[in-house]
Amino acid sequence: MTAPMIGFAGLTHLGLNMAAASAARGFDVVGFHGDPALVDAINAGRLPVSEPGLDRLIVDNRSRLTVTADGSALGRCDMVYVSVDVPTDDAGKSDLDPIRAMIARVEAVLSDDALLIVLCQVPPGFTRALSRDPARLYYQVETLIFGRAVERAMHPERFIVGCARPDAPIDPRLAAYLGAFGCPVLPMRYESAELAKISINMCLVASIGVANTMAEICENVGADWSEIVPALRLDARIGPKSYIQPGLGLAGGNLERDLETVIGLADTHGTDAGIVHAWTANSRHRKDWCYRTLKRAVLDTRPDAAIGLLGLAYKEDTHSTKNAASLALLAHLDAARVTAHDPEVRADALIPGLRRAETPLDACDGADAVVIDTPWPAYRDLDPAEIARRMRGRTLIDPYGLLPGDAVAAAGLDHFTLGRPPARAGGATAGARRA
């Protein structure tokens, strides 16, 4: 059997990363997007998303990757993935209309024998309700992670495939494609596959909730969460890759969307989702950690303080600010008193009045407090002594502990970090002091 030609309908984060990885695995790929300007930008090397290694992956495999705004090109494909990013609102509710519109567009050009594969995140029951012949219809779970999408696309842990008949062999063309990635393939009914991704994210949220809850206790009783984490990772029931790093609430949209889906399903079917409501409440609480810390340390006595903000994206290695902790912080502050830096997000384009710093240290100039809101790797290289020289105040809020606490304190700054008591200027630790 000759290698199948693979199509991807939708070329933003999901589709572009998967198309590039498929070409890198040796397949001829047609990537379609309905916006000619976006297609022109991709073909010119100006990608609509920021992912480490993606530009190089595309350049290295350009001979096998066709990017076009002509939907009829998908008609040449043996299988087409619908890879539209699912838009969600601030409450995590999904808008499925763009997915339905793309499916209709693909169906209009797809041959009867070709496979249609839904790769978008959709609620249980979506795929089975489509009109295509079930023998030619699949659902596949996407497990990309912002900032690690190339790695996840090239080296997936497993493929979860929703089928009309999970006891029957997967179509040989799809099997050949999936087999090229060298990982387990788990066929199951459509609804099970659709619910599998939500279940994965529920487990991640549970781990995050434990970490955030216990880290906050550590901050108040003199314990250090980073000392506890190794004990958890050595427990086989929890494991070395668990999401037990405390953070600033859920962000990015994907986890929030899945929690909202579960709440909606529970309301519809009369089941209990109390624990999900608790997770979302915990997330809202932790998202304001930086503001609560800033208020106690600085704003209660100096409400007109100048703030330096390092990081606007919701996490490192992405340009997305969806539900970012930085936005939660800025909602409490006068934007005109904040100077912000981010390697990928323009501050002055994000919020009116927010001043943009060209470098991280520029954001520290004259600041009464500096907040490192996104753990960009470049921020780890900052010199605490130079930060202190640039600042007017003495407060450094570094939730992820990017900078060593002893060096920050030695530079004359109070250092506030998730999961441990604050380290005070001069090297003193505040014991059980509330942070």
C-alpha positions in Angstrom: 0.0 0.0 0.0 1.3 3.4 -0.9 1.6 6.0 1.9 -1.7 7.9 2.3 -1.9 11.6 1.6 -2.9 13.4 4.8 -5.0 16.6 4.9 -5.5 19.0 7.8 -8.4 21.5 7.6 -7.5 24.3 10.0 -4.0 25.7 10.3 -3.7 27.5 13.6 -2.1 25.9 16.6 -3.5 22.3 16.4 -3.5 21.9 12.7 -0.2 23.6 11.9 1.8 21.5 14.5 0.2 18.2 13.4 0.6 19.0 9.7 4.3 19.7 10.2 4.8 16.6 12.3 3.0 14.4 9.7 5.3 15.8 7.0 8.3 15.1 9.2 7.2 11.5 9.5 7.4 11.2 5.7 3.8 11.8 4.6 2.7 14.1 1.9 0.5 16.7 3.6 -2.1 19.2 2.4 -2.8 21.9 4.9 -5.9 24.0 4.3 -7.1 27.2 5.9 -9.9 29.4 4.7 -8.0 32.7 5.3 -5.8 33.5 2.3 -3.8 36.1 4.3 -2.9 33.5 7.0 -1.9 31.0 4.3 0.3 33.6 2.6 1.9 34.4 6.0 2.7 30.7 6.7 4.1 30.3 3.2 6.3 33.3 3.8 7.5 31.9 7.1 5.4 34.1 9.4 3.7 31.6 11.6 0.4 32.5 13.4 1.5 30.6 16.5 4.7 30.6 18.6 6.0 27.1 19.4 9.7 26.2 20.0 11.0 24.3 16.9 7.9 24.6 14.8 9.5 27.0 12.2 12.5 24.7 11.7 10.2 21.6 11.4 8.2 23.3 8.7 11.3 24.5 6.8 13.0 21.0 7.0 9.9 19.3 5.6 8.6 21.9 3.2 8.8 19.6 0.1 6.1 17.4 1.6 3.9 20.1 3.0 1.4 22.1 0.8 -0.3 25.0 2.5 -3.3 26.4 0.6 -6.5 28.4 0.9 -8.0 26.3 -1.9 -10.3 23.8 -0.2 -10.5 21.6 -3.3 -6.9 20.5 -2.7 -8.3 18.4 0.2 -10.1 16.3 -2.5 -6.7 14.6 -3.3 -6.3 13.3 0.3 -6.9 9.8 1.5 -7.8 11.1 4.9 -8.5 14.6 6.3 -8.2 15.7 9.9 -10.6 18.5 10.9 -8.1 20.5 13.1 -9.8 23.7 13.9 -8.8 25.2 17.3 -12.0 25.3 19.4 -12.8 28.8 20.6 -13.9 29.2 24.2 -15.3 32.1 26.2 -13.9 33.2 29.5 -16.3 30.7 31.3 -14.8 27.8 29.3 -17.8 27.3 27.1 -17.0 26.0 23.6 -18.2 27.4 20.3 -18.6 24.4 18.0 -20.0 26.3 15.0 -16.5 26.8 13.4 -15.9 23.0 13.6 -19.3 22.3 12.0 -18.6 24.8 9.3 -15.2 23.3 8.5 -16.6 19.8 8.4 -19.2 20.9 5.9 -16.5 22.5 3.8 -14.4 19.3 3.9 -17.4 17.1 3.1 -18.1 19.1 0.0 -14.7 18.1 -1.6 -13.9 14.8 0.1 -14.2 11.6 -2.0 -16.7 9.0 -0.7 -13.8 6.6 0.1 -11.7 9.1 2.0 -11.6 9.2 5.8 -12.9 12.1 7.9 -11.2 12.4 11.3 -12.3 14.9 13.9 -9.3 16.1 15.8 -10.9 19.0 17.6 -12.0 18.8 21.2 -15.8 18.1 21.1 -18.3 16.9 23.7 -19.5 13.3 23.8 -22.0 12.5 21.0 -20.6 15.0 18.5 -18.9 12.6 16.1 -21.6 10.0 16.0 -24.1 12.6 15.1 -22.2 13.5 11.8 -23.7 12.2 8.6 -20.7 10.6 7.1 -20.5 6.8 6.6 -19.3 5.4 10.0 -16.8 3.2 8.3 -15.1 6.4 7.0 -15.5 8.4 10.2 -13.2 8.6 13.2 -12.5 10.8 16.2 -8.9 11.2 17.4 -7.9 12.7 20.8 -5.4 15.6 20.5 -3.0 15.9 23.4 -0.8 18.8 22.4 0.5 21.2 25.1 1.2 24.9 24.5 5.0 25.3 24.5 5.6 21.6 23.9 3.4 21.1 20.9 6.2 20.0 18.5 7.5 17.4 21.0 4.0 16.1 21.6 3.1 16.0 17.9 6.3 14.2 16.9 6.5 11.8 19.9 2.9 11.1 21.2 2.5 8.9 24.2 -0.4 7.1 22.5 -3.2 7.6 20.0 -6.8 7.4 21.3 -9.1 6.7 18.3 -12.9 6.8 18.4 -14.6 4.4 16.0 -18.1 3.3 15.1 -17.0 -0.3 15.8 -13.9 -0.5 18.1 -13.8 -4.3 17.8 -13.2 -4.0 14.0 -9.8 -3.3 12.5 -8.9 0.4 11.9 -8.9 1.4 8.2 -5.5 0.4 6.8 -4.7 3.9 5.7 -5.2 5.4 9.2 -3.4 2.4 10.7 -0.4 3.0 8.5 -0.3 6.7 9.4 -0.6 6.2 13.1 1.9 3.3 13.0 4.6 5.7 11.7 4.7 7.3 15.1 5.6 4.1 16.9 3.2 4.4 19.9 0.3 2.4 21.2 -3.1 2.9 19.4 -6.2 2.6 21.6 -9.4 2.2 19.6 -12.7 2.7 21.5 -16.3 3.9 20.7 -16.7 7.5 19.7 -18.2 8.7 23.0 -15.4 7.0 25.0 -12.7 8.7 23.0 -14.4 12.1 23.2 -14.7 11.7 27.0 -11.1 10.4 27.3 -9.4 13.7 26.8 -11.8 15.3 29.3 -11.0 12.6 31.8 -7.2 13.1 31.3 -7.6 16.8 31.9 -9.8 16.1 35.0 -6.9 14.1 36.5 -4.5 16.9 35.7 -6.8 19.5 37.4 -7.0 17.3 40.5 -3.2 17.2 40.8 -3.0 20.9 40.3 -5.7 21.5 42.9 -3.8 19.4 45.4 -0.5 21.3 44.7 -2.1 24.7 45.0 -4.0 23.9 48.2 -1.1 22.4 50.0 1.4 25.0 48.7 -0.7 27.8 50.2 -0.7 26.0 53.5 3.1 25.7 53.3 3.3 29.5 52.8 1.6 30.0 56.1 3.1 27.3 58.4 6.8 27.5 57.6 6.9 24.4 55.3 8.4 24.3 51.8 6.4 22.6 49.1 9.5 22.0 47.0 10.8 19.8 49.8 7.6 17.7 49.8 7.4 17.2 46.0 10.2 14.6 45.8 8.4 12.4 48.3 5.3 12.5 46.1 7.2 11.8 42.9 8.7 8.7 44.5 5.2 7.3 45.3 4.2 4.9 42.6 0.6 5.9 43.0 1.4 9.4 42.1 4.5 9.2 39.9 7.4 11.3 38.6 5.4 13.2 35.9 2.5 14.3 38.1 1.2 17.9 37.8 2.2 18.8 41.4 3.9 22.1 40.7 1.8 24.9 42.3 0.6 27.6 39.9 -1.6 30.6 39.5 -4.8 28.8 38.6 -6.0 27.2 35.4 -5.3 29.0 32.2 -5.1 28.5 28.5 -8.7 27.5 28.0 -8.4 23.8 27.5 -8.7 22.6 31.1 -11.4 25.2 31.8 -13.4 24.1 28.7 -13.4 20.5 29.9 -14.5 21.4 33.4 -17.3 23.4 32.0 -18.3 20.4 29.8 -18.4 18.1 32.8 -20.5 20.6 34.7 -22.9 20.9 31.8 -23.2 17.1 31.4 -23.8 16.7 35.2 -26.6 19.3 35.1 -28.2 17.6 32.1 -28.1 14.1 33.5 -28.5 14.8 37.2 -25.1 13.6 38.3 -22.9 15.3 40.9 -20.1 17.6 39.9 -19.4 19.3 43.2 -15.8 18.4 43.1 -15.5 20.2 39.7 -17.1 23.3 41.1 -14.5 23.1 43.9 -11.6 22.9 41.4 -12.8 25.9 39.5 -13.3 27.9 42.8 -9.7 26.9 43.9 -8.4 28.0 40.5 -10.1 31.5 40.8 -8.6 31.8 44.3 -5.1 30.9 43.3 -5.2 33.2 40.2 -5.3 36.2 42.5 -2.3 35.0 44.6 0.0 37.7 43.0 -2.5 40.4 43.7 -3.1 39.4 47.3 0.6 39.2 47.9 1.3 42.5 46.2 -1.6 44.2 48.2 -0.3 43.1 51.5 3.4 43.8 50.7 3.0 47.1 48.9 -0.4 48.4 47.9 -2.0 48.6 51.3 0.5 51.3 52.3 1.3 52.7 48.8 -1.7 52.4 46.5 -0.1 54.4 43.8 2.9 52.1 43.5 4.7 51.6 40.2 4.7 47.9 39.2 7.1 46.1 36.9 5.4 43.0 35.3 7.5 40.3 33.7 5.4 38.0 31.6 1.9 38.3 30.1 1.4 35.0 28.3 -0.4 32.3 30.3 2.7 30.1 30.3 6.2 30.1 28.8 6.8 29.3 25.1 3.5 30.6 23.9 1.9 33.9 22.8 -1.5 33.0 24.2 -2.9 35.1 27.1 -6.2 33.1 27.4 -7.3 33.3 31.1 -3.7 34.3 32.0 -2.9 35.1 35.6 -1.4 38.4 34.3 -4.8 39.5 33.2 -6.3 38.7 36.6 -3.6 40.8 38.2 -3.9 43.7 35.8 -7.7 43.8 36.4 -6.9 45.0 39.9 -4.3 47.6 38.9 -4.2 50.9 37.1 -2.6 49.9 33.8 -0.9 53.2 33.5 1.2 52.4 36.6 2.4 49.1 35.2 5.3 48.5 32.8 5.3 45.1 31.3 7.6 42.9 29.3 6.9 39.6 27.5 9.0 37.9 24.8 6.0 37.2 22.7 3.1 39.5 23.8 3.1 43.2 23.1 1.9 44.9 26.3 0.7 48.0 24.6 -1.5 46.0 22.2 -2.9 43.9 25.0 -4.4 46.5 27.3 -4.7 50.3 26.6 -2.4 52.3 28.8 -0.1 49.4 29.7 3.5 50.5 29.0 5.8 48.1 27.1 9.3 47.5 28.2 11.9 46.5 25.6 13.8 44.3 28.1 13.0 42.6 31.4 15.3 45.0 33.3 13.6 48.0 31.7 10.4 46.9 33.3 12.1 47.1 36.7 13.2 50.7 36.4 11.7 52.7 39.2 9.3 49.9 40.3 8.1 49.7 43.8 7.5 46.0 43.2 8.3 43.5 40.4 6.1 40.6 39.6 7.3 37.7 37.5 4.0 36.3 36.2 5.2 34.0 33.5 8.1 31.5 34.0 9.9 32.4 30.8 13.3 30.6 30.8 15.1 33.9 30.0 13.9 35.4 33.3 16.0 32.8 35.1 19.1 34.5 33.9 18.3 37.9 35.5 20.7 39.1 38.1 18.8 39.8 41.4 21.4 42.5 42.3 20.8 44.3 39.0 17.0 44.1 39.5 17.4 45.6 43.0 19.6 48.5 41.5 16.9 49.3 39.0 14.0 49.2 41.5 12.8 51.9 43.9 11.0 49.4 46.2 12.1 46.1 47.8 9.4 43.6 46.7 10.0 40.8 44.2 7.0 38.5 43.7 8.3 35.4 41.9 5.6 32.7 42.2 7.5 30.0 40.3 10.8 30.6 42.1 12.7 31.4 38.9 15.4 33.3 40.9 17.2 31.8 43.9 15.7 33.1 47.1 19.1 33.5 48.9 20.5 35.7 46.1 17.3 37.8 46.0 17.4 38.3 49.7 21.1 39.1 49.6 20.4 41.8 47.0 18.1 43.5 49.5 14.7 42.3 48.2 11.8 40.5 49.8 11.2 37.3 47.8 7.7 35.9 47.6 7.3 32.4 46.0 4.4 29.9 45.8 4.6 27.1 48.4 7.0 28.6 50.9 7.2 31.5 53.3 8.7 34.7 52.0 12.5 35.2 52.2 13.1 38.6 53.6 15.9 41.1 52.6 19.1 40.2 54.3 18.4 36.4 54.3 15.7 36.0 57.0 12.8 33.7 56.3 9.4 34.8 57.6 8.6 31.4 59.1 4.8 31.0 59.3 4.1 34.6 58.2 1.2 34.8 55.8 2.2 35.4 52.1 
